[in-house]
Amino acid sequence: MAEKIFDEFKRNLTKGLPVALATIIEGPGQGAKLLLLPDGSYLGSLGNEKINNVLSRDMAGELAAGRTSIRHYGIEGEAREETLSIFIESFAPPPQMVIFGAVDFTAALVRIAKVLGYKVIVCDARPVFATTARFPQADAVENEWPDQLMEKLGASLGPRDAVCVLTHDNKFDVPAITSALQTQVGYIGVMGSRKTHDNRTERLIEAGVTTKEFERVMSPIGLDLGARTPEETAISICAEIIAMRTGRKAPHLKTIEGAIHGDR
């Protein structure tokens, strides 16, 4: 079984797919391993089905956060016991954030996203604005139209990744949104005022976006934190991404009525 676990582990890592490995480092069954696979199934055993189910759940959480940790459990996965010490290792490429639009808010969002461990790609079809000099912390700066970039990148985007559309130009943001909707990306956020949002919605309907697809789009982008500066706005965007990834409830600007920057 150990050989099979490591073969599967190596195969997934070679493909750049996320996996997590749990090993009992202290207690009964020391050395036993459980490998969490990209589809949520597991290989191996830590002793019994109950602890395997508990650990596969906890490993998924650690993997989503990109963390490695030591946790303590009972023989059947009891959380308040310390019979077993289990080392959970996460092996995953960094989550990706694609930012469409080389605007003033972009530099702040790049900085915050890098602190959170994202691989950040900035995309704008205007070469004079989208430069590495303006966004030195970005992992890549692309001078392309959104659909062109997403044709190359879209297949690699999954639930841990994010697309942020910060432009206010229909000829750029509409294809950015429609192409993002064709991927499995976990978060799609779009910047703009209520008026811009309404106008953009009309353009998206004309482009064939369905009501169900609209549910994936967070517009206006970010949590209702009262953000005003680019840095505060970047924090509200990243906070929304975290809240959606972890399933926590928070005041999304999408669900709040009235002016975005009204008096608080």
LUMTI-676634 format. One record per residue (C-alpha): x, y, z; chain. Coordinates in nm, 2 decimals. Each point is the difference from the previous one (the first is absolute). Example, Ala and Ser with C-alpha at 12.3 -4.5 7.8 and 13.67 -1.06 7.14 Angstrom:
2
{atom {1.23, -0.45, 0.78}, A}
{atom {0.14, 0.34, -0.07}, A}
//
This chain:
264
{atom {0.00, 0.00, 0.00}, A}
{atom {0.28, 0.24, 0.08}, A}
{atom {0.14, -0.04, -0.35}, A}
{atom {-0.34, 0.07, -0.15}, A}
{atom {-0.04, 0.31, 0.21}, A}
{atom {0.33, 0.15, -0.10}, A}
{atom {-0.06, -0.09, -0.37}, A}
{atom {-0.33, 0.18, 0.01}, A}
{atom {0.16, 0.29, 0.19}, A}
{atom {0.27, 0.03, -0.25}, A}
{atom {-0.24, -0.02, -0.30}, A}
{atom {-0.22, 0.28, 0.13}, A}
{atom {0.29, 0.23, 0.09}, A}
{atom {0.15, -0.05, -0.35}, A}
{atom {-0.33, 0.12, -0.14}, A}
{atom {0.00, 0.30, 0.23}, A}
{atom {-0.32, -0.13, 0.18}, A}
{atom {-0.06, 0.07, 0.37}, A}
{atom {0.04, -0.28, 0.25}, A}
{atom {0.04, -0.03, 0.38}, A}
{atom {0.18, -0.28, 0.19}, A}
{atom {-0.08, -0.09, 0.36}, A}
{atom {0.25, -0.21, 0.21}, A}
{atom {-0.04, -0.13, 0.35}, A}
{atom {0.32, 0.12, 0.17}, A}
{atom {-0.08, -0.10, 0.36}, A}
{atom {-0.24, -0.25, 0.14}, A}
{atom {-0.15, -0.34, -0.11}, A}
{atom {0.06, -0.06, -0.37}, A}
{atom {0.30, 0.23, -0.02}, A}
{atom {0.11, 0.04, -0.36}, A}
{atom {-0.35, -0.07, -0.15}, A}
{atom {-0.08, 0.24, -0.29}, A}
{atom {-0.31, 0.14, -0.16}, A}
{atom {0.02, 0.18, -0.34}, A}
{atom {-0.28, 0.24, -0.09}, A}
{atom {-0.04, 0.02, -0.38}, A}
{atom {-0.12, 0.29, -0.21}, A}
{atom {-0.35, -0.14, -0.04}, A}
{atom {-0.05, -0.02, 0.38}, A}
{atom {0.05, -0.38, 0.02}, A}
{atom {0.28, -0.15, 0.20}, A}
{atom {0.25, -0.28, -0.02}, A}
{atom {0.15, -0.19, 0.30}, A}
{atom {-0.13, -0.01, 0.36}, A}
{atom {0.08, 0.13, 0.34}, A}
{atom {-0.17, -0.30, 0.17}, A}
{atom {-0.37, 0.02, -0.05}, A}
{atom {-0.27, 0.16, -0.22}, A}
{atom {-0.11, 0.25, 0.27}, A}
{atom {0.35, 0.16, 0.03}, A}
{atom {0.05, -0.02, -0.37}, A}
{atom {-0.32, 0.20, -0.06}, A}
{atom {0.09, 0.26, 0.26}, A}
{atom {0.35, 0.04, -0.13}, A}
{atom {-0.10, 0.03, -0.36}, A}
{atom {-0.23, 0.29, 0.10}, A}
{atom {0.27, 0.17, 0.20}, A}
{atom {0.26, -0.06, -0.27}, A}
{atom {-0.23, 0.16, -0.26}, A}
{atom {-0.01, 0.31, 0.22}, A}
{atom {0.37, 0.02, 0.04}, A}
{atom {0.05, -0.06, -0.37}, A}
{atom {-0.23, 0.28, -0.09}, A}
{atom {0.19, 0.24, 0.23}, A}
{atom {0.34, -0.14, -0.12}, A}
{atom {0.10, -0.09, 0.36}, A}
{atom {0.21, -0.27, 0.15}, A}
{atom {-0.07, -0.08, 0.37}, A}
{atom {0.01, -0.26, 0.28}, A}
{atom {-0.34, -0.09, 0.15}, A}
{atom {-0.11, -0.22, 0.28}, A}
{atom {-0.29, -0.25, 0.00}, A}
{atom {-0.14, -0.30, 0.18}, A}
{atom {0.01, -0.35, -0.16}, A}
{atom {-0.32, 0.06, -0.19}, A}
{atom {0.07, 0.36, -0.08}, A}
{atom {-0.13, 0.16, 0.32}, A}
{atom {0.10, 0.37, -0.01}, A}
{atom {0.05, 0.04, 0.38}, A}
{atom {0.23, -0.29, 0.05}, A}
{atom {0.38, -0.02, -0.05}, A}
{atom {0.06, -0.37, -0.05}, A}
{atom {0.13, 0.06, -0.35}, A}
{atom {0.23, 0.27, -0.13}, A}
{atom {-0.05, 0.04, -0.38}, A}
{atom {0.21, 0.20, -0.23}, A}
{atom {-0.20, 0.15, -0.29}, A}
{atom {0.20, 0.12, -0.30}, A}
{atom {-0.16, 0.20, -0.28}, A}
{atom {0.15, -0.01, -0.35}, A}
{atom {-0.17, 0.24, -0.24}, A}
{atom {0.10, 0.26, -0.25}, A}
{atom {-0.08, 0.35, 0.13}, A}
{atom {-0.35, 0.12, -0.08}, A}
{atom {-0.02, 0.23, -0.30}, A}
{atom {-0.16, 0.35, -0.02}, A}
{atom {-0.06, 0.15, -0.34}, A}
{atom {-0.06, 0.37, 0.01}, A}
{atom {-0.14, 0.16, -0.31}, A}
{atom {0.07, 0.37, -0.03}, A}
{atom {0.32, 0.20, 0.07}, A}
{atom {-0.17, 0.26, 0.21}, A}
{atom {0.09, 0.19, 0.32}, A}
{atom {-0.16, -0.28, 0.22}, A}
{atom {0.19, -0.27, -0.17}, A}
{atom {0.34, 0.07, 0.16}, A}
{atom {-0.15, -0.02, 0.35}, A}
{atom {-0.19, -0.32, -0.08}, A}
{atom {0.32, -0.15, -0.13}, A}
{atom {0.18, 0.08, 0.33}, A}
{atom {-0.27, -0.14, 0.22}, A}
{atom {-0.04, -0.31, -0.21}, A}
{atom {0.37, -0.08, 0.01}, A}
{atom {0.00, 0.02, 0.38}, A}
{atom {-0.28, -0.26, -0.01}, A}
{atom {0.21, -0.23, -0.21}, A}
{atom {-0.16, 0.05, -0.34}, A}
{atom {0.17, -0.03, -0.34}, A}
{atom {-0.12, 0.33, -0.16}, A}
{atom {-0.05, 0.06, -0.37}, A}
{atom {-0.09, 0.36, -0.11}, A}
{atom {-0.16, 0.03, -0.34}, A}
{atom {-0.08, 0.31, -0.21}, A}
{atom {0.00, 0.04, -0.37}, A}
{atom {0.16, 0.34, 0.03}, A}
{atom {0.38, -0.04, 0.00}, A}
{atom {0.06, 0.35, 0.13}, A}
{atom {-0.19, -0.08, 0.32}, A}
{atom {0.08, -0.37, 0.06}, A}
{atom {0.37, 0.00, 0.07}, A}
{atom {0.22, -0.18, 0.25}, A}
{atom {0.13, 0.35, 0.11}, A}
{atom {-0.36, 0.08, 0.13}, A}
{atom {-0.06, -0.35, 0.15}, A}
{atom {0.34, -0.13, 0.11}, A}
{atom {-0.15, -0.25, 0.24}, A}
{atom {-0.22, -0.17, -0.25}, A}
{atom {0.12, -0.34, -0.12}, A}
{atom {-0.10, 0.09, -0.36}, A}
{atom {-0.13, 0.30, -0.18}, A}
{atom {-0.18, -0.08, -0.33}, A}
{atom {-0.08, 0.23, -0.28}, A}
{atom {-0.30, -0.19, -0.14}, A}
{atom {-0.37, 0.01, -0.03}, A}
{atom {-0.18, -0.20, 0.27}, A}
{atom {-0.13, -0.27, -0.22}, A}
{atom {0.34, -0.06, -0.14}, A}
{atom {0.16, -0.04, 0.34}, A}
{atom {-0.28, -0.22, 0.13}, A}
{atom {0.02, -0.23, -0.30}, A}
{atom {0.36, -0.08, 0.12}, A}
{atom {-0.05, 0.02, 0.37}, A}
{atom {-0.37, -0.10, 0.06}, A}
{atom {0.06, -0.37, 0.03}, A}
{atom {0.24, 0.05, 0.29}, A}
{atom {-0.25, 0.20, 0.21}, A}
{atom {-0.18, -0.18, 0.28}, A}
{atom {-0.19, 0.05, 0.32}, A}
{atom {0.30, 0.15, 0.18}, A}
{atom {0.06, 0.27, -0.26}, A}
{atom {-0.15, 0.34, -0.07}, A}
{atom {-0.08, 0.23, -0.28}, A}
{atom {-0.03, 0.37, 0.07}, A}
{atom {-0.13, 0.24, -0.26}, A}
{atom {0.09, 0.36, 0.09}, A}
{atom {-0.07, 0.18, -0.33}, A}
{atom {-0.30, 0.21, -0.09}, A}
{atom {0.01, -0.06, -0.37}, A}
{atom {-0.26, -0.23, -0.15}, A}
{atom {0.22, -0.10, -0.29}, A}
{atom {0.25, -0.14, 0.25}, A}
{atom {-0.20, -0.10, 0.31}, A}
{atom {-0.28, -0.18, -0.18}, A}
{atom {0.23, -0.25, -0.17}, A}
{atom {0.20, -0.03, 0.32}, A}
{atom {-0.31, -0.11, 0.19}, A}
{atom {-0.15, -0.22, -0.27}, A}
{atom {0.34, -0.19, -0.04}, A}
{atom {0.04, -0.03, 0.38}, A}
{atom {-0.35, -0.15, 0.02}, A}
{atom {0.11, -0.28, -0.24}, A}
{atom {0.26, -0.12, 0.26}, A}
{atom {-0.02, -0.17, 0.34}, A}
{atom {0.15, 0.30, 0.18}, A}
{atom {-0.13, 0.04, 0.35}, A}
{atom {-0.04, 0.37, 0.01}, A}
{atom {-0.10, 0.26, -0.26}, A}
{atom {-0.01, 0.36, 0.13}, A}
{atom {-0.08, 0.31, -0.21}, A}
{atom {0.07, 0.37, 0.10}, A}
{atom {-0.25, 0.28, -0.07}, A}
{atom {-0.27, 0.23, 0.13}, A}
{atom {-0.36, -0.10, 0.00}, A}
{atom {-0.05, 0.18, -0.33}, A}
{atom {0.30, -0.17, -0.16}, A}
{atom {-0.13, -0.33, 0.13}, A}
{atom {-0.35, 0.05, -0.15}, A}
{atom {0.15, 0.10, -0.33}, A}
{atom {0.24, -0.29, 0.00}, A}
{atom {-0.28, -0.24, 0.09}, A}
{atom {-0.19, 0.10, -0.32}, A}
{atom {0.31, -0.06, -0.21}, A}
{atom {0.05, -0.34, 0.17}, A}
{atom {-0.36, -0.10, -0.07}, A}
{atom {0.05, 0.09, -0.36}, A}
{atom {0.31, -0.22, 0.00}, A}
{atom {-0.21, -0.29, 0.11}, A}
{atom {0.09, -0.02, 0.37}, A}
{atom {-0.28, -0.19, 0.19}, A}
{atom {-0.15, 0.09, 0.34}, A}
{atom {0.17, -0.31, 0.16}, A}
{atom {0.34, 0.11, -0.14}, A}
{atom {-0.06, 0.35, 0.15}, A}
{atom {-0.02, -0.16, 0.35}, A}
{atom {0.38, -0.07, -0.03}, A}
{atom {0.08, 0.37, -0.07}, A}
{atom {0.07, 0.21, 0.31}, A}
{atom {-0.08, 0.35, -0.12}, A}
{atom {0.06, 0.25, 0.15}, A}
{atom {0.32, -0.17, 0.11}, A}
{atom {0.10, -0.03, 0.37}, A}
{atom {-0.15, -0.01, 0.35}, A}
{atom {-0.18, 0.30, 0.14}, A}
{atom {0.29, 0.13, 0.22}, A}
{atom {-0.04, 0.36, -0.09}, A}
{atom {0.32, -0.01, -0.20}, A}
{atom {0.11, 0.32, -0.18}, A}
{atom {0.37, -0.02, -0.09}, A}
{atom {0.14, -0.25, -0.25}, A}
{atom {0.17, -0.19, 0.29}, A}
{atom {-0.33, -0.02, 0.20}, A}
{atom {-0.18, -0.11, -0.31}, A}
{atom {0.26, -0.27, -0.06}, A}
{atom {-0.05, -0.13, 0.35}, A}
{atom {-0.38, -0.01, -0.05}, A}
{atom {0.04, -0.20, -0.32}, A}
{atom {0.24, -0.25, 0.16}, A}
{atom {-0.22, -0.03, 0.30}, A}
{atom {-0.30, -0.09, -0.22}, A}
{atom {0.21, -0.26, -0.18}, A}
{atom {0.09, -0.15, 0.34}, A}
{atom {-0.35, 0.01, 0.12}, A}
{atom {-0.14, -0.18, -0.31}, A}
{atom {0.28, -0.26, 0.01}, A}
{atom {-0.07, -0.08, 0.37}, A}
{atom {-0.38, 0.02, -0.03}, A}
{atom {-0.02, 0.28, 0.26}, A}
{atom {-0.28, 0.26, -0.01}, A}
{atom {0.11, 0.36, -0.05}, A}
{atom {-0.16, 0.32, -0.13}, A}
{atom {0.06, -0.02, -0.37}, A}
{atom {-0.04, 0.33, -0.19}, A}
{atom {-0.19, -0.20, -0.26}, A}
{atom {-0.29, -0.04, 0.26}, A}
{atom {0.01, 0.35, 0.15}, A}
{atom {-0.23, 0.27, -0.13}, A}
{atom {0.10, 0.36, -0.04}, A}
{atom {0.32, 0.19, -0.08}, A}
{atom {0.32, -0.20, 0.03}, A}
{atom {0.20, 0.29, 0.15}, A}
{atom {-0.28, 0.17, 0.19}, A}
{atom {0.04, 0.15, 0.35}, A}
{atom {0.07, -0.25, 0.27}, A}
//
